Amino acid sequence: MPRLGSSVRIASPAPFLLNLPCVDALNGHHTRACGVTCNLNTLRLCCSCHILASHEGIGHGHYSSKREGNCVTPEQGLKLLQHLENVNDAAKNIDAFSDWYLVQNRTSGKLEWQAALRINGQLGGGVAARLATPADVWDRDVYGQIELKLPFMPRAARLNPVEWRPRRPHSNPATAPKDYALMTYFDRWHPFDLNREQTPLVFLQEAVGVAAPLPDGIESFSDYLHFCAIVWKCPDIEKVPPPPWSPSLV
């Protein structure tokens, strides 16, 4: 973590500008917590501290992710948030139900389910629901999200992901709202309203998002779907069949 002390703020008209403590801010350079020094005149985004910097002059700030080539301009970030907000507020229903399918990997494989969603009755917005779980578990480690594929984004964005009985906890960043900052949760979801003031990279899974705990009483896959149906505003999700988990592998 960066040492508390000096703080860098780069002049730019771009939205979502973050003001975070840094290790050093001398002579136009920002030294990251990892010890790497970046020139602020060419840096797009410090991936360690998520500080937006000028790219060849004021007004050309970018959000750059840890993945090579993934770069989001402030204008793209604003458009992304507008799309996410519209989808978050809209009523949704499943266009056509599908079956679970197995994705092979080095272990026992992963079960996935996905379906295109109609937004306020309309199809064609690149919005889908996705669920995933390991094949060798039973009634646990379920992940789901609303997914948006937008032509101006480097990868699909996720909205309101919900994780039930996962294998690992999640720790919130210090930039989270006061009641959630630095909190750690197992069963959790990432509400849009808690993340909209963070860097837009959280919706691309390129920065740490803000999670909230799931309510008590989610004891089965059907309970999980019921919660997703409420927060996603998509009652059809409750009709998804249980994953074909393999008891012989448990």
TORKOL-4160 file (C-alpha; in steps of 0.2 Angstrom, whole numbers, padded with zeros to 4 digits, m for minus):
250
<pt num="1" X="0000" Y="0000" Z="0000"/>
<pt num="2" X="0006" Y="0018" Z="m0004"/>
<pt num="3" X="0013" Y="0027" Z="0012"/>
<pt num="4" X="0002" Y="0041" Z="0018"/>
<pt num="5" X="0010" Y="0058" Z="0015"/>
<pt num="6" X="0010" Y="0067" Z="m0001"/>
<pt num="7" X="m0004" Y="0066" Z="m0013"/>
<pt num="8" X="m0004" Y="0068" Z="m0032"/>
<pt num="9" X="m0018" Y="0076" Z="m0042"/>
<pt num="10" X="m0016" Y="0078" Z="m0061"/>
<pt num="11" X="m0025" Y="0093" Z="m0069"/>
<pt num="12" X="m0037" Y="0086" Z="m0081"/>
<pt num="13" X="m0055" Y="0089" Z="m0086"/>
<pt num="14" X="m0058" Y="0071" Z="m0087"/>
<pt num="15" X="m0072" Y="0064" Z="m0075"/>
<pt num="16" X="m0068" Y="0050" Z="m0062"/>
<pt num="17" X="m0052" Y="0058" Z="m0057"/>
<pt num="18" X="m0045" Y="0050" Z="m0041"/>
<pt num="19" X="m0034" Y="0058" Z="m0028"/>
<pt num="20" X="m0024" Y="0045" Z="m0019"/>
<pt num="21" X="m0009" Y="0046" Z="m0008"/>
<pt num="22" X="0008" Y="0042" Z="m0017"/>
<pt num="23" X="0025" Y="0037" Z="m0011"/>
<pt num="24" X="0033" Y="0052" Z="m0020"/>
<pt num="25" X="0028" Y="0066" Z="m0032"/>
<pt num="26" X="0044" Y="0075" Z="m0036"/>
<pt num="27" X="0050" Y="0082" Z="m0053"/>
<pt num="28" X="0035" Y="0077" Z="m0062"/>
<pt num="29" X="0036" Y="0059" Z="m0058"/>
<pt num="30" X="0025" Y="0047" Z="m0048"/>
<pt num="31" X="0034" Y="0033" Z="m0039"/>
<pt num="32" X="0022" Y="0018" Z="m0036"/>
<pt num="33" X="0021" Y="0008" Z="m0021"/>
<pt num="34" X="0029" Y="m0006" Z="m0030"/>
<pt num="35" X="0044" Y="0005" Z="m0033"/>
<pt num="36" X="0042" Y="0009" Z="m0052"/>
<pt num="37" X="0044" Y="0027" Z="m0056"/>
<pt num="38" X="0032" Y="0033" Z="m0070"/>
<pt num="39" X="0033" Y="0049" Z="m0080"/>
<pt num="40" X="0017" Y="0058" Z="m0078"/>
<pt num="41" X="0018" Y="0066" Z="m0095"/>
<pt num="42" X="0016" Y="0049" Z="m0103"/>
<pt num="43" X="0008" Y="0039" Z="m0090"/>
<pt num="44" X="m0010" Y="0034" Z="m0094"/>
<pt num="45" X="m0015" Y="0026" Z="m0078"/>
<pt num="46" X="m0004" Y="0020" Z="m0063"/>
<pt num="47" X="m0011" Y="0002" Z="m0062"/>
<pt num="48" X="m0005" Y="0001" Z="m0044"/>
<pt num="49" X="m0013" Y="0016" Z="m0037"/>
<pt num="50" X="m0026" Y="0020" Z="m0051"/>
<pt num="51" X="m0021" Y="0038" Z="m0053"/>
<pt num="52" X="m0026" Y="0046" Z="m0069"/>
<pt num="53" X="m0012" Y="0055" Z="m0077"/>
<pt num="54" X="m0010" Y="0066" Z="m0093"/>
<pt num="55" X="m0006" Y="0057" Z="m0109"/>
<pt num="56" X="0004" Y="0069" Z="m0120"/>
<pt num="57" X="m0005" Y="0085" Z="m0113"/>
<pt num="58" X="m0020" Y="0090" Z="m0102"/>
<pt num="59" X="m0037" Y="0083" Z="m0108"/>
<pt num="60" X="m0031" Y="0067" Z="m0115"/>
<pt num="61" X="m0032" Y="0056" Z="m0099"/>
<pt num="62" X="m0034" Y="0037" Z="m0101"/>
<pt num="63" X="m0038" Y="0023" Z="m0089"/>
<pt num="64" X="m0026" Y="0009" Z="m0093"/>
<pt num="65" X="m0028" Y="m0008" Z="m0086"/>
<pt num="66" X="m0016" Y="m0021" Z="m0081"/>
<pt num="67" X="m0019" Y="m0031" Z="m0097"/>
<pt num="68" X="m0008" Y="m0025" Z="m0111"/>
<pt num="69" X="m0018" Y="m0014" Z="m0124"/>
<pt num="70" X="m0034" Y="m0012" Z="m0113"/>
<pt num="71" X="m0036" Y="0007" Z="m0112"/>
<pt num="72" X="m0052" Y="0017" Z="m0109"/>
<pt num="73" X="m0053" Y="0035" Z="m0112"/>
<pt num="74" X="m0063" Y="0047" Z="m0101"/>
<pt num="75" X="m0076" Y="0048" Z="m0114"/>
<pt num="76" X="m0078" Y="0029" Z="m0115"/>
<pt num="77" X="m0079" Y="0028" Z="m0096"/>
<pt num="78" X="m0093" Y="0040" Z="m0096"/>
<pt num="79" X="m0102" Y="0031" Z="m0110"/>
<pt num="80" X="m0100" Y="0015" Z="m0101"/>
<pt num="81" X="m0107" Y="0022" Z="m0085"/>
<pt num="82" X="m0122" Y="0028" Z="m0094"/>
<pt num="83" X="m0125" Y="0011" Z="m0102"/>
<pt num="84" X="m0123" Y="0003" Z="m0086"/>
<pt num="85" X="m0135" Y="0014" Z="m0077"/>
<pt num="86" X="m0148" Y="0012" Z="m0091"/>
<pt num="87" X="m0147" Y="m0007" Z="m0090"/>
<pt num="88" X="m0147" Y="m0007" Z="m0071"/>
<pt num="89" X="m0163" Y="0003" Z="m0070"/>
<pt num="90" X="m0172" Y="m0007" Z="m0083"/>
<pt num="91" X="m0184" Y="m0021" Z="m0082"/>
<pt num="92" X="m0176" Y="m0037" Z="m0090"/>
<pt num="93" X="m0182" Y="m0054" Z="m0096"/>
<pt num="94" X="m0174" Y="m0068" Z="m0104"/>
<pt num="95" X="m0175" Y="m0069" Z="m0123"/>
<pt num="96" X="m0173" Y="m0088" Z="m0124"/>
<pt num="97" X="m0168" Y="m0101" Z="m0111"/>
<pt num="98" X="m0153" Y="m0112" Z="m0113"/>
<pt num="99" X="m0145" Y="m0126" Z="m0105"/>
<pt num="100" X="m0130" Y="m0127" Z="m0094"/>
<pt num="101" X="m0114" Y="m0132" Z="m0103"/>
<pt num="102" X="m0097" Y="m0139" Z="m0097"/>
<pt num="103" X="m0081" Y="m0129" Z="m0101"/>
<pt num="104" X="m0066" Y="m0141" Z="m0099"/>
<pt num="105" X="m0051" Y="m0135" Z="m0089"/>
<pt num="106" X="m0036" Y="m0143" Z="m0080"/>
<pt num="107" X="m0047" Y="m0148" Z="m0066"/>
<pt num="108" X="m0064" Y="m0156" Z="m0067"/>
<pt num="109" X="m0071" Y="m0142" Z="m0078"/>
<pt num="110" X="m0083" Y="m0127" Z="m0075"/>
<pt num="111" X="m0102" Y="m0126" Z="m0078"/>
<pt num="112" X="m0109" Y="m0111" Z="m0087"/>
<pt num="113" X="m0126" Y="m0104" Z="m0092"/>
<pt num="114" X="m0130" Y="m0089" Z="m0102"/>
<pt num="115" X="m0144" Y="m0081" Z="m0111"/>
<pt num="116" X="m0147" Y="m0064" Z="m0120"/>
<pt num="117" X="m0158" Y="m0052" Z="m0111"/>
<pt num="118" X="m0172" Y="m0041" Z="m0117"/>
<pt num="119" X="m0171" Y="m0023" Z="m0109"/>
<pt num="120" X="m0188" Y="m0015" Z="m0107"/>
<pt num="121" X="m0195" Y="m0028" Z="m0119"/>
<pt num="122" X="m0182" Y="m0024" Z="m0133"/>
<pt num="123" X="m0168" Y="m0036" Z="m0139"/>
<pt num="124" X="m0152" Y="m0031" Z="m0147"/>
<pt num="125" X="m0142" Y="m0021" Z="m0134"/>
<pt num="126" X="m0128" Y="m0034" Z="m0131"/>
<pt num="127" X="m0134" Y="m0038" Z="m0114"/>
<pt num="128" X="m0134" Y="m0056" Z="m0106"/>
<pt num="129" X="m0135" Y="m0065" Z="m0090"/>
<pt num="130" X="m0121" Y="m0077" Z="m0086"/>
<pt num="131" X="m0119" Y="m0090" Z="m0072"/>
<pt num="132" X="m0104" Y="m0101" Z="m0068"/>
<pt num="133" X="m0099" Y="m0114" Z="m0055"/>
<pt num="134" X="m0086" Y="m0128" Z="m0054"/>
<pt num="135" X="m0093" Y="m0144" Z="m0060"/>
<pt num="136" X="m0086" Y="m0154" Z="m0044"/>
<pt num="137" X="m0095" Y="m0144" Z="m0031"/>
<pt num="138" X="m0113" Y="m0145" Z="m0024"/>
<pt num="139" X="m0124" Y="m0130" Z="m0019"/>
<pt num="140" X="m0109" Y="m0118" Z="m0018"/>
<pt num="141" X="m0096" Y="m0107" Z="m0027"/>
<pt num="142" X="m0109" Y="m0100" Z="m0039"/>
<pt num="143" X="m0105" Y="m0084" Z="m0048"/>
<pt num="144" X="m0117" Y="m0073" Z="m0059"/>
<pt num="145" X="m0118" Y="m0057" Z="m0067"/>
<pt num="146" X="m0126" Y="m0046" Z="m0080"/>
<pt num="147" X="m0114" Y="m0044" Z="m0095"/>
<pt num="148" X="m0113" Y="m0030" Z="m0107"/>
<pt num="149" X="m0104" Y="m0031" Z="m0124"/>
<pt num="150" X="m0101" Y="m0013" Z="m0130"/>
<pt num="151" X="m0092" Y="m0009" Z="m0147"/>
<pt num="152" X="m0082" Y="0005" Z="m0139"/>
<pt num="153" X="m0075" Y="m0006" Z="m0124"/>
<pt num="154" X="m0060" Y="m0018" Z="m0125"/>
<pt num="155" X="m0070" Y="m0032" Z="m0116"/>
<pt num="156" X="m0087" Y="m0036" Z="m0109"/>
<pt num="157" X="m0092" Y="m0026" Z="m0094"/>
<pt num="158" X="m0100" Y="m0034" Z="m0079"/>
<pt num="159" X="m0115" Y="m0027" Z="m0069"/>
<pt num="160" X="m0121" Y="m0032" Z="m0051"/>
<pt num="161" X="m0111" Y="m0048" Z="m0050"/>
<pt num="162" X="m0117" Y="m0060" Z="m0036"/>
<pt num="163" X="m0105" Y="m0073" Z="m0028"/>
<pt num="164" X="m0113" Y="m0086" Z="m0016"/>
<pt num="165" X="m0102" Y="m0098" Z="m0005"/>
<pt num="166" X="m0086" Y="m0094" Z="m0015"/>
<pt num="167" X="m0069" Y="m0102" Z="m0011"/>
<pt num="168" X="m0060" Y="m0085" Z="m0008"/>
<pt num="169" X="m0066" Y="m0069" Z="0001"/>
<pt num="170" X="m0065" Y="m0052" Z="m0006"/>
<pt num="171" X="m0058" Y="m0036" Z="0002"/>
<pt num="172" X="m0064" Y="m0019" Z="m0003"/>
<pt num="173" X="m0052" Y="m0005" Z="m0007"/>
<pt num="174" X="m0049" Y="0010" Z="0004"/>
<pt num="175" X="m0058" Y="0021" Z="m0009"/>
<pt num="176" X="m0075" Y="0012" Z="m0005"/>
<pt num="177" X="m0089" Y="0021" Z="0004"/>
<pt num="178" X="m0085" Y="0023" Z="0022"/>
<pt num="179" X="m0096" Y="0009" Z="0028"/>
<pt num="180" X="m0088" Y="m0003" Z="0016"/>
<pt num="181" X="m0070" Y="0003" Z="0015"/>
<pt num="182" X="m0057" Y="m0011" Z="0018"/>
<pt num="183" X="m0071" Y="m0023" Z="0023"/>
<pt num="184" X="m0069" Y="m0042" Z="0019"/>
<pt num="185" X="m0084" Y="m0053" Z="0013"/>
<pt num="186" X="m0086" Y="m0071" Z="0007"/>
<pt num="187" X="m0105" Y="m0071" Z="0001"/>
<pt num="188" X="m0106" Y="m0054" Z="m0008"/>
<pt num="189" X="m0112" Y="m0044" Z="m0023"/>
<pt num="190" X="m0105" Y="m0029" Z="m0031"/>
<pt num="191" X="m0120" Y="m0016" Z="m0032"/>
<pt num="192" X="m0119" Y="m0003" Z="m0046"/>
<pt num="193" X="m0122" Y="0011" Z="m0034"/>
<pt num="194" X="m0107" Y="0007" Z="m0023"/>
<pt num="195" X="m0096" Y="0006" Z="m0038"/>
<pt num="196" X="m0101" Y="0020" Z="m0050"/>
<pt num="197" X="m0090" Y="0033" Z="m0041"/>
<pt num="198" X="m0075" Y="0021" Z="m0042"/>
<pt num="199" X="m0064" Y="0020" Z="m0058"/>
<pt num="200" X="m0074" Y="0013" Z="m0073"/>
<pt num="201" X="m0061" Y="m0001" Z="m0074"/>
<pt num="202" X="m0070" Y="m0010" Z="m0059"/>
<pt num="203" X="m0084" Y="m0014" Z="m0072"/>
<pt num="204" X="m0071" Y="m0022" Z="m0083"/>
<pt num="205" X="m0063" Y="m0032" Z="m0069"/>
<pt num="206" X="m0047" Y="m0022" Z="m0071"/>
<pt num="207" X="m0048" Y="m0014" Z="m0053"/>
<pt num="208" X="m0054" Y="m0019" Z="m0036"/>
<pt num="209" X="m0073" Y="m0016" Z="m0035"/>
<pt num="210" X="m0083" Y="m0013" Z="m0019"/>
<pt num="211" X="m0093" Y="m0027" Z="m0012"/>
<pt num="212" X="m0108" Y="m0028" Z="0000"/>
<pt num="213" X="m0113" Y="m0044" Z="0010"/>
<pt num="214" X="m0127" Y="m0055" Z="0004"/>
<pt num="215" X="m0142" Y="m0055" Z="0016"/>
<pt num="216" X="m0145" Y="m0069" Z="0028"/>
<pt num="217" X="m0156" Y="m0084" Z="0022"/>
<pt num="218" X="m0148" Y="m0089" Z="0005"/>
<pt num="219" X="m0146" Y="m0107" Z="0009"/>
<pt num="220" X="m0149" Y="m0115" Z="m0008"/>
<pt num="221" X="m0147" Y="m0112" Z="m0027"/>
<pt num="222" X="m0165" Y="m0107" Z="m0028"/>
<pt num="223" X="m0163" Y="m0094" Z="m0014"/>
<pt num="224" X="m0148" Y="m0087" Z="m0024"/>
<pt num="225" X="m0158" Y="m0086" Z="m0040"/>
<pt num="226" X="m0172" Y="m0077" Z="m0030"/>
<pt num="227" X="m0159" Y="m0064" Z="m0024"/>
<pt num="228" X="m0152" Y="m0062" Z="m0042"/>
<pt num="229" X="m0170" Y="m0059" Z="m0049"/>
<pt num="230" X="m0172" Y="m0045" Z="m0037"/>
<pt num="231" X="m0156" Y="m0035" Z="m0039"/>
<pt num="232" X="m0155" Y="m0038" Z="m0058"/>
<pt num="233" X="m0174" Y="m0034" Z="m0060"/>
<pt num="234" X="m0175" Y="m0050" Z="m0070"/>
<pt num="235" X="m0189" Y="m0062" Z="m0063"/>
<pt num="236" X="m0185" Y="m0075" Z="m0077"/>
<pt num="237" X="m0169" Y="m0079" Z="m0068"/>
<pt num="238" X="m0178" Y="m0089" Z="m0055"/>
<pt num="239" X="m0183" Y="m0101" Z="m0069"/>
<pt num="240" X="m0165" Y="m0106" Z="m0073"/>
<pt num="241" X="m0163" Y="m0125" Z="m0069"/>
<pt num="242" X="m0150" Y="m0130" Z="m0056"/>
<pt num="243" X="m0132" Y="m0134" Z="m0062"/>
<pt num="244" X="m0129" Y="m0152" Z="m0066"/>
<pt num="245" X="m0116" Y="m0154" Z="m0053"/>
<pt num="246" X="m0107" Y="m0171" Z="m0052"/>
<pt num="247" X="m0110" Y="m0179" Z="m0035"/>
<pt num="248" X="m0097" Y="m0192" Z="m0039"/>
<pt num="249" X="m0084" Y="m0179" Z="m0040"/>
<pt num="250" X="m0087" Y="m0171" Z="m0023"/>
